[in-house]
Each structure stands twice: as structure tokens, then as C-alpha cells.
């Protein structure tokens, strides 16, 4: 309990230190592009209370949830397939390895031409960014399962499918969850960037429009919202990972 309280205190101290440093820098620099913390918080309050932020938050959350779900399901299934089939590994891994280095933002202009700047282009960007982490973490988690445990299950008469579902996947779940957390964070970063490049709504779009109209407190307020949502999503997956750890380990 004491360790938890100490961590919370250290985290709070870190935020307070950043707030003090920002206040000091805004006073020293004295630039419209570096507004005071008080102005940023007022802009954040107005965005939330007046409803200006909710449309963009809703749009960004819709994109990230859809893209992340596609990447999670397909990435997990492909990872399981590759881990269980040498043929699938030989066929799919070279394709995946050749596609992974290509940034989602590099194909985003093509997506705009092909499918527009609406829902699907952003969903594909998130999927493209997120799926490699899910595939690789799934493969790694399955390959790291203790072979002695698998052999013990085979001696008890468990078939290949039963071994996979009842033993291998639960033991690999922590690695899979780590991959999901990486995928979600990467997808969120790519989404905000894509919304800046081509969108009519979303937090990235709001940051771009606010900067172009010199509403710098609104820019930083939107950045705080982006940070908070990213932190919250990671916290949710972390709690799920802790629950899995207490359940199976």
C-alpha cells in the first residue's frame, strides 16, 4: 500500500514539475505560441463546457476503436495461423516484414484518392499501423510457452485444438496484451497525424485548424485531451492485462 502511495506521489510531483516549468517558460519566452497554463486550462474548460470538443472526441474515438478492433482480430488470427503452420509462416511473414516498414501516412494520400477522407481512410491508417505489433506479439507469446506444459497436456490426451485454446493461448495472453497496448498507442498517434493531413473532424483536425487560426491555447487544450485519452486507453488495457495475470499466472 505504501509503495502504491509513493508511486502516486512521484507521478503527481512529475505533473506539478511540468506545470511549473511550463509556467516559467511561458513567462520567459512571452510568445503567443506559448500561452500560460491558466489560458490553456480556460480554453480546455470552454471547449468541454460549450461542447466544441465532443464532436471531435467522438469522431477520433470512433476511428480508433474501429481500426484497433480490425487490427486486433485479424492480427491475432494471422499470428495464431503463422505460429501453427510452417507454410503460413513461409508465405505470410515475408509479406508482413516487407509491409511493416511502410508508414501508414505514406499510403494515406492514396487512401484519400481511393476511398475519400471519411471513416474508412482513417480506419485503414490505424489498422496498417497497429496490426504488426499484434501479429508479432501473438507469435512470440505462443512460441514462448513452456514446451513441458504442452507435452503434459498431450500426455493427458488433449488434441491440438484443445491444447491451443485451453493451454497455449491463455499462457501467451500477457504477450498478446503487450502487443495490443503497443498497437493501440501507435494507432492513436497515426490517427491524430492522419486527421491533420486529411479530415473534416477529429482531434488532429481541431489542432490543425486552431493552429492555422492562431488559437494557440485551444491547440494545447486539444493536445491535453489527446494525451488524456491515450493515457486512459493504455490504463484500461493495463488493467485488463493485470486481471489476466492474476487469473492465469
N, C-alpha and C positions, 0 to 999 in steps of 0.2 A: 504494500500500500504506500509505503514511504517512497519507494522507487518511482511509482506512478506519479505521485505528487511532485517529486523532484523533476521528472520529465516535463510535466505541465508547466512548472515554474520556469524551466530553461526555455521552453517554447514561447511562453509569454514574454520572457525577457528578450528573446530574439526579435519578436514583433515590436516591442517597445523601443528597442535599439534602432530598428529600421525606421520607425516613425520619427524618432529624434534626429536621426541622420538626414532623413528627407526634409524635415523642418529646417535644419541647419543649412542644407544645400539650397533650398528654395530662397532662403534669406540672402545667402552669399551671391548666388547667380542672378537673382532678381530678373527672371525671364518669364514671359507669358507661357512659354512651353514647359515651364517647371513651376506650376502653381503650388500654393501652400496646401498642406494636408487638410486644413479646415475647408478650403474651397472644394477640394476633391470630395470630401465627405458630404458637403452640402449638395454637390452635383449628384452624388450617389443617392442621397435621400430623395432628391427631386425626381430622379429617374424612376425610382421604385414607387414612390407615393403617387406620382402623376401617371403611372402606367406606361411610360415610354420604354422602359426596359423589358417589359414582359413579352411583347411581341417578338423581340429579337432573342430573348432567352428561350422562348418556346420553339422558335424555328431551329436554333442551334441544338437544343436537346432532341428534337425530332430527328435531325440529321445524324447526330452522334449515336443515338440509340439504334436506329435502323442499320447504319453502316457497321456498327460494332456487333450487332446480332448476326448479320450476314457473315462477317469475318470470323466470329466465334464458332458458329455452327459449321461452316464449310472448312475453316482451318482445322477444327478439331477432327472432323471426319476424314479429311485428307491426311492429317497427321497419324491417325489410327491406321488408315489404309497403308501408308508408307511403312509404318513400323511392323506391320503384319505380312507384308508382301514384298519380296525382293524385286519382282517385276515392276510393281508400282514405284518402288524406290528408284530403279534404274530409269524408268520412263519420266517420272514426275520431278525428281529432285534437280536434274539439270535445268528444267524449265523454270522451276521456282528460284533456283540460285541465279539464273540469268535475269529474272524479272525483279528480284529484290533490290538491286542497286538503283533501279529507275525510280526517281522521286515521283510521287503522286502528282505533285504540282507541275511536273514536266509534261504529263499527259492531260492536265486539266484544260488547257486551251482546246485540245482536240475533243474533249468531252463536251465542252460548251457548244462546239460546232455540231457535234453528232446528236446530243440529247438535250441541249439547252442549259440554262443556268439555274434550273429549278431543283427539285428534290433529288433526282437520280444522279446528277453530276456530283453533288456533294456526297451522296451515299457511296458512290464508286470510289471517290477520293479516300474516304475513311476506310473502306474495305481494302483498297490497294495498300494503304499504309499499315493496316492492322493485321492482316492475315498471316504474314510471315512469322511474326512472333508467336502466334497461336500454333501454327504448324510445327515450328522448331521446338517449342516448349513441350508440346504433346509427344513428339518423337523422343525427345530427351528424357521426359518423365517415364515413359514406357520402357525405354532401354535401361534406365537406372534401377528398375525394380529388381529386388534380390531374386536371383535365379533359384535359390534354395526354396524360397516360398512358393515359386511357381511349380517346382518339381514336387514339393509336398502336396500341392493341390492336384497334380496329375496322378500321384500315387493314391489319392483318395477317390479317384475316378472322375474328376472334373474334366469336361470336354474343353475344347479350345475356346468356344464362345463363352462358356461359364467362367473359365479362367480369366478371360479378358474383362468381362463385365463385373464379376464378383471379387476379383483379386487385383488384377493388374491396374485397371483404371482407378479404383479407389486409392491405391498406393501411389499412383502417378498424379493424383489430383492437385497436390501442392505445386508441382512444377507447372501444371496446366494453368492454375490460378495466377502464378507469377507471370506467365506469358500473357494472360488476359489483362493483367494490370498494365504491362508494358504496351500492349496493343491499344488499350483504351486511352492511355496518355498520349501515345503517338498519333492516334486518330483524332484526338481533340486538338492537338497542335496543328495538324494538317487542315482540319476543318476551318479553324479560325483564319489560317492563311488563305484557303480557297475562298472563303467569304469575302476577304479583302479584294481578291482578284476578279471575282465574278459572282455577284449575288444582289438580290434586292432586299434581303433581310438577314438577320443573324448578328451575333455579337461582333464578329470580324468586320462585317459590313458597317456596323454602327461606329466602330473605332475608325475606319477609313473615312466615313462621311464627317465625323466630328473633327478629325484632324484637318480635313480639307476646308472646313468652315471655321477653323481656329478655335474650336470649343475644347480647349485642352483639359480643363477639369473633367469634362464628360469622357474624354479619351481615357484618362486614368481611372475614372469610376468604372468604365466598361472593362478595363483590364483587371480591376479588382474583382469584378463579377466573374470574369473568365477564370481567374485564379481560384476563386472560391468554389466554383462548380467543378473544376478539375480536382481540387483537393477533396471535395465531397465524394466524387465518384471513386477516387482512389481509396478513400476511407471505407466506403461501402464494400468494395471488393476485398479490402484488407480484413474487414470483419468477417466476411464470408470465408476467407482463407483461414482465419483463426478458428472459426467454427468447424471447418473440415478437419483441421489439425487436431482439435480436441475430440472429434468424432472417430477418426480412423487411426490416430497415431498416439 
